[in-house]
Amino acid sequence: METHLKLAGRPEAVQHAALAEIIGSNPVLMKVLDELRQGALPDGWVVAGAIYNPVWNRLTGRPDLNGINDVDVFYFDGADLSY
């Protein structure tokens, strides 16, 4: 089986554990997540390539930060709906 497909079709718990390990072992992502928590943005999320790329990189043997130029953070503050 192709290395990048080694988790395909595996139980959800196995895939979740692999995702947690990949993210948890990435010092840059962990720093961003920690700062996001400390900043207390309402409903804050790290999204897009900052999650996708490290997973793909790990599954294909590339450096964890390959292709990551920035980290996108989304949040929603229902108390401030201004532009």
Distance bins in CASP14 RR format, pairs under 12 A and 6 or more apart:
PFRMAT RR
TARGET T0000
AUTHOR 0000-0000-0000
RMODE 2
METHOD distances of the structure
MODEL  1
1 7 0 0 0 0 0 1 0 0 0 0 0
1 8 0 0 0 0 1 0 0 0 0 0 0
1 9 0 0 0 0 0 1 0 0 0 0 0
1 10 0 0 0 0 0 1 0 0 0 0 0
1 59 0 0 0 0 0 1 0 0 0 0 0
2 8 0 0 0 0 1 0 0 0 0 0 0
2 59 0 0 0 0 1 0 0 0 0 0 0
2 60 0 0 0 0 1 0 0 0 0 0 0
2 61 0 0 0 0 0 1 0 0 0 0 0
3 56 0 0 0 0 0 1 0 0 0 0 0
3 57 0 0 0 0 0 1 0 0 0 0 0
3 58 0 0 0 0 1 0 0 0 0 0 0
3 59 1 0 0 1 0 0 0 0 0 0 0
3 60 1 0 0 1 0 0 0 0 0 0 0
3 61 1 0 0 1 0 0 0 0 0 0 0
3 62 0 0 0 0 0 1 0 0 0 0 0
4 55 0 0 0 0 1 0 0 0 0 0 0
4 56 1 0 0 1 0 0 0 0 0 0 0
4 57 0 0 0 0 0 1 0 0 0 0 0
4 58 0 0 0 0 1 0 0 0 0 0 0
4 59 1 0 1 0 0 0 0 0 0 0 0
4 60 1 0 1 0 0 0 0 0 0 0 0
4 61 0 0 0 0 1 0 0 0 0 0 0
4 62 0 0 0 0 0 1 0 0 0 0 0
5 15 0 0 0 0 0 1 0 0 0 0 0
5 56 0 0 0 0 0 1 0 0 0 0 0
5 59 0 0 0 0 1 0 0 0 0 0 0
5 60 0 0 0 0 0 1 0 0 0 0 0
6 14 0 0 0 0 0 1 0 0 0 0 0
6 15 0 0 0 0 0 1 0 0 0 0 0
6 18 0 0 0 0 1 0 0 0 0 0 0
6 55 0 0 0 0 0 1 0 0 0 0 0
6 58 0 0 0 0 0 1 0 0 0 0 0
6 59 1 0 0 1 0 0 0 0 0 0 0
6 60 0 0 0 0 0 1 0 0 0 0 0
6 61 0 0 0 0 0 1 0 0 0 0 0
7 13 0 0 0 0 0 1 0 0 0 0 0
7 14 1 0 0 1 0 0 0 0 0 0 0
7 15 1 0 1 0 0 0 0 0 0 0 0
7 16 0 0 0 0 0 1 0 0 0 0 0
7 17 0 0 0 0 1 0 0 0 0 0 0
7 18 1 0 1 0 0 0 0 0 0 0 0
7 19 0 0 0 0 1 0 0 0 0 0 0
7 21 0 0 0 0 0 1 0 0 0 0 0
7 22 0 0 0 0 0 1 0 0 0 0 0
7 55 0 0 0 0 1 0 0 0 0 0 0
7 56 0 0 0 0 0 1 0 0 0 0 0
7 58 0 0 0 0 0 1 0 0 0 0 0
7 59 1 0 0 1 0 0 0 0 0 0 0
8 14 0 0 0 0 0 1 0 0 0 0 0
8 15 0 0 0 0 1 0 0 0 0 0 0
8 18 0 0 0 0 0 1 0 0 0 0 0
8 59 0 0 0 0 1 0 0 0 0 0 0
9 15 0 0 0 0 1 0 0 0 0 0 0
9 18 0 0 0 0 0 1 0 0 0 0 0
10 16 0 0 0 0 1 0 0 0 0 0 0
10 17 0 0 0 0 1 0 0 0 0 0 0
10 18 0 0 0 0 1 0 0 0 0 0 0
10 19 0 0 0 0 0 1 0 0 0 0 0
11 17 0 0 0 0 1 0 0 0 0 0 0
11 18 0 0 0 0 0 1 0 0 0 0 0
12 18 0 0 0 0 0 1 0 0 0 0 0
12 19 0 0 0 0 0 1 0 0 0 0 0
13 19 0 0 0 0 0 1 0 0 0 0 0
13 20 0 0 0 0 0 1 0 0 0 0 0
14 20 0 0 0 0 0 1 0 0 0 0 0
14 21 0 0 0 0 0 1 0 0 0 0 0
15 21 0 0 0 0 0 1 0 0 0 0 0
15 22 0 0 0 0 0 1 0 0 0 0 0
15 55 0 0 0 0 1 0 0 0 0 0 0
15 59 0 0 0 0 0 1 0 0 0 0 0
16 22 0 0 0 0 0 1 0 0 0 0 0
16 23 0 0 0 0 0 1 0 0 0 0 0
16 55 0 0 0 0 0 1 0 0 0 0 0
17 23 0 0 0 0 0 1 0 0 0 0 0
17 24 0 0 0 0 0 1 0 0 0 0 0
18 24 0 0 0 0 0 1 0 0 0 0 0
18 25 0 0 0 0 0 1 0 0 0 0 0
18 54 0 0 0 0 0 1 0 0 0 0 0
18 55 0 0 0 0 1 0 0 0 0 0 0
18 58 0 0 0 0 1 0 0 0 0 0 0
18 59 0 0 0 0 1 0 0 0 0 0 0
19 25 0 0 0 0 0 1 0 0 0 0 0
19 26 0 0 0 0 0 1 0 0 0 0 0
19 29 0 0 0 0 0 1 0 0 0 0 0
19 51 0 0 0 0 1 0 0 0 0 0 0
19 52 0 0 0 0 0 1 0 0 0 0 0
19 54 0 0 0 0 1 0 0 0 0 0 0
19 55 1 0 0 1 0 0 0 0 0 0 0
19 56 0 0 0 0 0 1 0 0 0 0 0
19 58 0 0 0 0 1 0 0 0 0 0 0
19 59 0 0 0 0 0 1 0 0 0 0 0
20 26 0 0 0 0 0 1 0 0 0 0 0
20 29 0 0 0 0 0 1 0 0 0 0 0
20 30 0 0 0 0 0 1 0 0 0 0 0
20 33 0 0 0 0 0 1 0 0 0 0 0
20 51 0 0 0 0 0 1 0 0 0 0 0
20 54 0 0 0 0 0 1 0 0 0 0 0
20 55 0 0 0 0 0 1 0 0 0 0 0
21 29 0 0 0 0 0 1 0 0 0 0 0
21 54 0 0 0 0 0 1 0 0 0 0 0
21 55 0 0 0 0 0 1 0 0 0 0 0
21 58 0 0 0 0 1 0 0 0 0 0 0
21 59 0 0 0 0 0 1 0 0 0 0 0
21 64 0 0 0 0 0 1 0 0 0 0 0
22 29 0 0 0 0 1 0 0 0 0 0 0
22 30 0 0 0 0 0 1 0 0 0 0 0
22 50 0 0 0 0 0 1 0 0 0 0 0
22 51 0 0 0 0 1 0 0 0 0 0 0
22 52 0 0 0 0 0 1 0 0 0 0 0
22 53 0 0 0 0 0 1 0 0 0 0 0
22 54 1 0 1 0 0 0 0 0 0 0 0
22 55 1 0 1 0 0 0 0 0 0 0 0
22 56 0 0 0 0 1 0 0 0 0 0 0
22 57 0 0 0 0 1 0 0 0 0 0 0
22 58 1 0 1 0 0 0 0 0 0 0 0
22 59 0 0 0 0 1 0 0 0 0 0 0
22 61 0 0 0 0 0 1 0 0 0 0 0
22 64 1 0 0 1 0 0 0 0 0 0 0
23 29 1 0 1 0 0 0 0 0 0 0 0
23 30 1 0 0 1 0 0 0 0 0 0 0
23 31 0 0 0 0 0 1 0 0 0 0 0
23 32 0 0 0 0 0 1 0 0 0 0 0
23 33 1 0 0 1 0 0 0 0 0 0 0
23 46 0 0 0 0 1 0 0 0 0 0 0
23 50 0 0 0 0 1 0 0 0 0 0 0
23 51 1 0 0 1 0 0 0 0 0 0 0
23 52 0 0 0 0 0 1 0 0 0 0 0
23 53 0 0 0 0 0 1 0 0 0 0 0
23 54 1 0 0 1 0 0 0 0 0 0 0
23 55 0 0 0 0 1 0 0 0 0 0 0
23 57 0 0 0 0 0 1 0 0 0 0 0
23 58 0 0 0 0 1 0 0 0 0 0 0
23 64 0 0 0 0 1 0 0 0 0 0 0
24 30 1 0 1 0 0 0 0 0 0 0 0
24 31 0 0 0 0 0 1 0 0 0 0 0
24 32 0 0 0 0 0 1 0 0 0 0 0
24 33 0 0 0 0 1 0 0 0 0 0 0
24 34 0 0 0 0 0 1 0 0 0 0 0
24 51 0 0 0 0 0 1 0 0 0 0 0
24 54 0 0 0 0 1 0 0 0 0 0 0
24 55 0 0 0 0 0 1 0 0 0 0 0
24 58 0 0 0 0 0 1 0 0 0 0 0
24 64 0 0 0 0 0 1 0 0 0 0 0
25 54 0 0 0 0 1 0 0 0 0 0 0
25 55 0 0 0 0 0 1 0 0 0 0 0
25 57 0 0 0 0 0 1 0 0 0 0 0
25 58 0 0 0 0 1 0 0 0 0 0 0
25 64 1 0 0 1 0 0 0 0 0 0 0
26 32 0 0 0 0 1 0 0 0 0 0 0
26 33 0 0 0 0 1 0 0 0 0 0 0
26 46 0 0 0 0 0 1 0 0 0 0 0
26 50 0 0 0 0 1 0 0 0 0 0 0
26 51 0 0 0 0 1 0 0 0 0 0 0
26 53 0 0 0 0 0 1 0 0 0 0 0
26 54 1 0 1 0 0 0 0 0 0 0 0
26 55 0 0 0 0 1 0 0 0 0 0 0
26 57 0 0 0 0 1 0 0 0 0 0 0
26 58 0 0 0 0 1 0 0 0 0 0 0
26 63 0 0 0 0 0 1 0 0 0 0 0
26 64 1 0 1 0 0 0 0 0 0 0 0
26 65 1 0 0 1 0 0 0 0 0 0 0
26 66 0 0 0 0 0 1 0 0 0 0 0
26 68 0 0 0 0 1 0 0 0 0 0 0
26 71 0 0 0 0 0 1 0 0 0 0 0
27 33 0 0 0 0 0 1 0 0 0 0 0
27 34 0 0 0 0 0 1 0 0 0 0 0
27 54 0 0 0 0 0 1 0 0 0 0 0
27 64 0 0 0 0 1 0 0 0 0 0 0
27 65 0 0 0 0 1 0 0 0 0 0 0
28 34 0 0 0 0 0 1 0 0 0 0 0
28 35 0 0 0 0 0 1 0 0 0 0 0
28 46 0 0 0 0 0 1 0 0 0 0 0
28 50 0 0 0 0 1 0 0 0 0 0 0
28 51 0 0 0 0 0 1 0 0 0 0 0
28 53 0 0 0 0 0 1 0 0 0 0 0
28 54 0 0 0 0 1 0 0 0 0 0 0
28 63 0 0 0 0 0 1 0 0 0 0 0
28 64 1 0 0 1 0 0 0 0 0 0 0
28 65 1 0 0 1 0 0 0 0 0 0 0
28 68 1 0 0 1 0 0 0 0 0 0 0
28 69 0 0 0 0 0 1 0 0 0 0 0
28 70 0 0 0 0 0 1 0 0 0 0 0
28 71 1 0 0 1 0 0 0 0 0 0 0
29 35 0 0 0 0 0 1 0 0 0 0 0
29 36 0 0 0 0 0 1 0 0 0 0 0
29 46 1 0 0 1 0 0 0 0 0 0 0
29 47 0 0 0 0 0 1 0 0 0 0 0
29 49 0 0 0 0 0 1 0 0 0 0 0
29 50 1 0 0 1 0 0 0 0 0 0 0
29 51 1 0 0 1 0 0 0 0 0 0 0
29 52 0 0 0 0 0 1 0 0 0 0 0
29 53 0 0 0 0 0 1 0 0 0 0 0
29 54 1 0 0 1 0 0 0 0 0 0 0
29 55 0 0 0 0 0 1 0 0 0 0 0
29 57 0 0 0 0 0 1 0 0 0 0 0
29 58 0 0 0 0 0 1 0 0 0 0 0
29 64 0 0 0 0 1 0 0 0 0 0 0
29 65 0 0 0 0 1 0 0 0 0 0 0
29 68 0 0 0 0 1 0 0 0 0 0 0
29 71 1 0 0 1 0 0 0 0 0 0 0
29 73 0 0 0 0 0 1 0 0 0 0 0
30 36 0 0 0 0 0 1 0 0 0 0 0
30 37 0 0 0 0 0 1 0 0 0 0 0
30 46 0 0 0 0 0 1 0 0 0 0 0
30 50 0 0 0 0 0 1 0 0 0 0 0
30 54 0 0 0 0 0 1 0 0 0 0 0
30 64 0 0 0 0 0 1 0 0 0 0 0
30 71 0 0 0 0 0 1 0 0 0 0 0
31 37 0 0 0 0 0 1 0 0 0 0 0
31 38 0 0 0 0 0 1 0 0 0 0 0
31 46 0 0 0 0 0 1 0 0 0 0 0
31 50 0 0 0 0 0 1 0 0 0 0 0
31 71 0 0 0 0 1 0 0 0 0 0 0
32 38 0 0 0 0 0 1 0 0 0 0 0
32 39 0 0 0 0 0 1 0 0 0 0 0
32 41 0 0 0 0 0 1 0 0 0 0 0
32 44 0 0 0 0 0 1 0 0 0 0 0
32 45 0 0 0 0 0 1 0 0 0 0 0
32 46 1 0 1 0 0 0 0 0 0 0 0
32 47 0 0 0 0 0 1 0 0 0 0 0
32 50 1 0 0 1 0 0 0 0 0 0 0
32 51 0 0 0 0 0 1 0 0 0 0 0
32 54 0 0 0 0 0 1 0 0 0 0 0
32 65 0 0 0 0 0 1 0 0 0 0 0
32 68 0 0 0 0 0 1 0 0 0 0 0
32 70 0 0 0 0 0 1 0 0 0 0 0
32 71 1 0 1 0 0 0 0 0 0 0 0
32 72 0 0 0 0 0 1 0 0 0 0 0
32 73 1 0 0 1 0 0 0 0 0 0 0
33 39 0 0 0 0 0 1 0 0 0 0 0
33 41 0 0 0 0 0 1 0 0 0 0 0
33 44 0 0 0 0 0 1 0 0 0 0 0
33 45 0 0 0 0 0 1 0 0 0 0 0
33 46 1 0 0 1 0 0 0 0 0 0 0
33 47 0 0 0 0 0 1 0 0 0 0 0
33 50 0 0 0 0 1 0 0 0 0 0 0
33 51 0 0 0 0 0 1 0 0 0 0 0
33 71 0 0 0 0 1 0 0 0 0 0 0
33 73 0 0 0 0 1 0 0 0 0 0 0
34 46 0 0 0 0 0 1 0 0 0 0 0
35 41 0 0 0 0 1 0 0 0 0 0 0
35 44 0 0 0 0 0 1 0 0 0 0 0
35 46 0 0 0 0 0 1 0 0 0 0 0
35 71 0 0 0 0 1 0 0 0 0 0 0
35 73 0 0 0 0 1 0 0 0 0 0 0
36 42 0 0 0 0 0 1 0 0 0 0 0
36 43 0 0 0 0 0 1 0 0 0 0 0
36 44 1 0 0 1 0 0 0 0 0 0 0
36 45 0 0 0 0 1 0 0 0 0 0 0
36 46 1 0 0 1 0 0 0 0 0 0 0
36 47 0 0 0 0 0 1 0 0 0 0 0
36 50 0 0 0 0 0 1 0 0 0 0 0
36 71 0 0 0 0 1 0 0 0 0 0 0
36 72 0 0 0 0 0 1 0 0 0 0 0
36 73 1 0 0 1 0 0 0 0 0 0 0
36 74 0 0 0 0 0 1 0 0 0 0 0
36 75 0 0 0 0 1 0 0 0 0 0 0
37 44 0 0 0 0 1 0 0 0 0 0 0
37 45 0 0 0 0 0 1 0 0 0 0 0
37 46 0 0 0 0 0 1 0 0 0 0 0
37 73 0 0 0 0 0 1 0 0 0 0 0
39 73 0 0 0 0 0 1 0 0 0 0 0
39 75 0 0 0 0 1 0 0 0 0 0 0
40 75 0 0 0 0 1 0 0 0 0 0 0
40 77 0 0 0 0 0 1 0 0 0 0 0
41 73 1 0 0 1 0 0 0 0 0 0 0
41 74 0 0 0 0 1 0 0 0 0 0 0
41 75 1 0 1 0 0 0 0 0 0 0 0
41 76 0 0 0 0 1 0 0 0 0 0 0
41 77 1 0 0 1 0 0 0 0 0 0 0
41 78 0 0 0 0 0 1 0 0 0 0 0
41 80 0 0 0 0 0 1 0 0 0 0 0
42 73 0 0 0 0 0 1 0 0 0 0 0
42 74 0 0 0 0 0 1 0 0 0 0 0
42 75 1 0 1 0 0 0 0 0 0 0 0
42 76 1 0 0 1 0 0 0 0 0 0 0
42 77 1 0 1 0 0 0 0 0 0 0 0
42 78 1 0 0 1 0 0 0 0 0 0 0
42 79 1 0 0 1 0 0 0 0 0 0 0
42 80 0 0 0 0 1 0 0 0 0 0 0
42 81 0 0 0 0 0 1 0 0 0 0 0
43 73 0 0 0 0 0 1 0 0 0 0 0
43 74 0 0 0 0 1 0 0 0 0 0 0
43 75 1 0 1 0 0 0 0 0 0 0 0
43 76 1 0 1 0 0 0 0 0 0 0 0
43 77 1 0 0 1 0 0 0 0 0 0 0
43 78 0 0 0 0 1 0 0 0 0 0 0
43 79 0 0 0 0 0 1 0 0 0 0 0
44 72 0 0 0 0 0 1 0 0 0 0 0
44 73 1 0 0 1 0 0 0 0 0 0 0
44 74 1 0 0 1 0 0 0 0 0 0 0
44 75 1 1 0 0 0 0 0 0 0 0 0
44 76 1 0 0 1 0 0 0 0 0 0 0
44 77 0 0 0 0 1 0 0 0 0 0 0
45 51 0 0 0 0 1 0 0 0 0 0 0
45 71 0 0 0 0 0 1 0 0 0 0 0
45 72 0 0 0 0 1 0 0 0 0 0 0
45 73 1 0 0 1 0 0 0 0 0 0 0
45 74 1 0 1 0 0 0 0 0 0 0 0
45 75 1 0 0 1 0 0 0 0 0 0 0
45 76 0 0 0 0 1 0 0 0 0 0 0
46 52 0 0 0 0 0 1 0 0 0 0 0
46 53 0 0 0 0 0 1 0 0 0 0 0
46 54 0 0 0 0 0 1 0 0 0 0 0
46 68 0 0 0 0 0 1 0 0 0 0 0
46 70 0 0 0 0 0 1 0 0 0 0 0
46 71 1 0 0 1 0 0 0 0 0 0 0
46 72 1 0 0 1 0 0 0 0 0 0 0
46 73 1 0 1 0 0 0 0 0 0 0 0
46 74 0 0 0 0 1 0 0 0 0 0 0
46 75 0 0 0 0 0 1 0 0 0 0 0
47 53 0 0 0 0 0 1 0 0 0 0 0
47 70 0 0 0 0 0 1 0 0 0 0 0
47 71 0 0 0 0 1 0 0 0 0 0 0
47 72 1 0 1 0 0 0 0 0 0 0 0
47 73 1 0 0 1 0 0 0 0 0 0 0
47 74 1 0 1 0 0 0 0 0 0 0 0
47 75 0 0 0 0 0 1 0 0 0 0 0
48 54 0 0 0 0 0 1 0 0 0 0 0
48 55 0 0 0 0 0 1 0 0 0 0 0
48 67 0 0 0 0 0 1 0 0 0 0 0
48 68 0 0 0 0 1 0 0 0 0 0 0
48 69 0 0 0 0 0 1 0 0 0 0 0
48 70 0 0 0 0 1 0 0 0 0 0 0
48 71 0 0 0 0 1 0 0 0 0 0 0
48 72 1 0 1 0 0 0 0 0 0 0 0
48 73 0 0 0 0 1 0 0 0 0 0 0
48 74 0 0 0 0 1 0 0 0 0 0 0
49 55 0 0 0 0 1 0 0 0 0 0 0
49 56 0 0 0 0 1 0 0 0 0 0 0
49 57 0 0 0 0 0 1 0 0 0 0 0
49 65 0 0 0 0 0 1 0 0 0 0 0
49 66 0 0 0 0 0 1 0 0 0 0 0
49 67 0 0 0 0 1 0 0 0 0 0 0
49 68 1 0 0 1 0 0 0 0 0 0 0
49 69 0 0 0 0 1 0 0 0 0 0 0
49 70 0 0 0 0 1 0 0 0 0 0 0
49 71 0 0 0 0 1 0 0 0 0 0 0
49 72 1 0 0 1 0 0 0 0 0 0 0
49 73 0 0 0 0 0 1 0 0 0 0 0
50 56 0 0 0 0 0 1 0 0 0 0 0
50 57 0 0 0 0 0 1 0 0 0 0 0
50 64 0 0 0 0 0 1 0 0 0 0 0
50 65 0 0 0 0 1 0 0 0 0 0 0
50 67 0 0 0 0 0 1 0 0 0 0 0
50 68 1 0 0 1 0 0 0 0 0 0 0
50 69 0 0 0 0 1 0 0 0 0 0 0
50 70 1 0 0 1 0 0 0 0 0 0 0
50 71 1 0 1 0 0 0 0 0 0 0 0
50 72 1 0 0 1 0 0 0 0 0 0 0
50 73 0 0 0 0 1 0 0 0 0 0 0
50 74 0 0 0 0 0 1 0 0 0 0 0
51 57 0 0 0 0 0 1 0 0 0 0 0
51 58 0 0 0 0 0 1 0 0 0 0 0
51 64 0 0 0 0 0 1 0 0 0 0 0
51 68 0 0 0 0 1 0 0 0 0 0 0
51 71 0 0 0 0 1 0 0 0 0 0 0
51 72 0 0 0 0 1 0 0 0 0 0 0
51 73 0 0 0 0 0 1 0 0 0 0 0
51 74 0 0 0 0 0 1 0 0 0 0 0
52 58 0 0 0 0 0 1 0 0 0 0 0
52 59 0 0 0 0 0 1 0 0 0 0 0
52 66 0 0 0 0 0 1 0 0 0 0 0
52 67 0 0 0 0 0 1 0 0 0 0 0
52 68 0 0 0 0 1 0 0 0 0 0 0
52 71 0 0 0 0 0 1 0 0 0 0 0
52 72 0 0 0 0 0 1 0 0 0 0 0
53 59 0 0 0 0 0 1 0 0 0 0 0
53 60 0 0 0 0 0 1 0 0 0 0 0
53 62 0 0 0 0 1 0 0 0 0 0 0
53 63 0 0 0 0 0 1 0 0 0 0 0
53 64 0 0 0 0 1 0 0 0 0 0 0
53 65 1 0 0 1 0 0 0 0 0 0 0
53 66 1 0 0 1 0 0 0 0 0 0 0
53 67 1 0 1 0 0 0 0 0 0 0 0
53 68 1 0 1 0 0 0 0 0 0 0 0
53 69 0 0 0 0 1 0 0 0 0 0 0
53 70 0 0 0 0 0 1 0 0 0 0 0
53 71 0 0 0 0 0 1 0 0 0 0 0
53 72 0 0 0 0 0 1 0 0 0 0 0
54 60 0 0 0 0 0 1 0 0 0 0 0
54 61 0 0 0 0 0 1 0 0 0 0 0
54 62 0 0 0 0 1 0 0 0 0 0 0
54 63 0 0 0 0 1 0 0 0 0 0 0
54 64 1 0 1 0 0 0 0 0 0 0 0
54 65 1 0 0 1 0 0 0 0 0 0 0
54 66 0 0 0 0 1 0 0 0 0 0 0
54 67 0 0 0 0 1 0 0 0 0 0 0
54 68 1 0 0 1 0 0 0 0 0 0 0
54 71 0 0 0 0 0 1 0 0 0 0 0
55 61 0 0 0 0 0 1 0 0 0 0 0
55 62 0 0 0 0 0 1 0 0 0 0 0
55 64 0 0 0 0 1 0 0 0 0 0 0
55 66 0 0 0 0 0 1 0 0 0 0 0
55 68 0 0 0 0 0 1 0 0 0 0 0
56 62 1 0 0 1 0 0 0 0 0 0 0
56 63 0 0 0 0 0 1 0 0 0 0 0
56 64 0 0 0 0 0 1 0 0 0 0 0
56 65 0 0 0 0 0 1 0 0 0 0 0
56 66 0 0 0 0 1 0 0 0 0 0 0
56 67 0 0 0 0 1 0 0 0 0 0 0
56 68 0 0 0 0 0 1 0 0 0 0 0
57 63 1 0 0 1 0 0 0 0 0 0 0
57 64 1 0 1 0 0 0 0 0 0 0 0
57 65 1 0 0 1 0 0 0 0 0 0 0
57 66 1 0 1 0 0 0 0 0 0 0 0
57 67 1 0 0 1 0 0 0 0 0 0 0
57 68 0 0 0 0 1 0 0 0 0 0 0
58 64 1 0 0 1 0 0 0 0 0 0 0
58 65 0 0 0 0 0 1 0 0 0 0 0
58 66 0 0 0 0 1 0 0 0 0 0 0
59 66 0 0 0 0 0 1 0 0 0 0 0
60 66 0 0 0 0 1 0 0 0 0 0 0
60 67 0 0 0 0 0 1 0 0 0 0 0
62 68 0 0 0 0 0 1 0 0 0 0 0
65 71 0 0 0 0 0 1 0 0 0 0 0
END
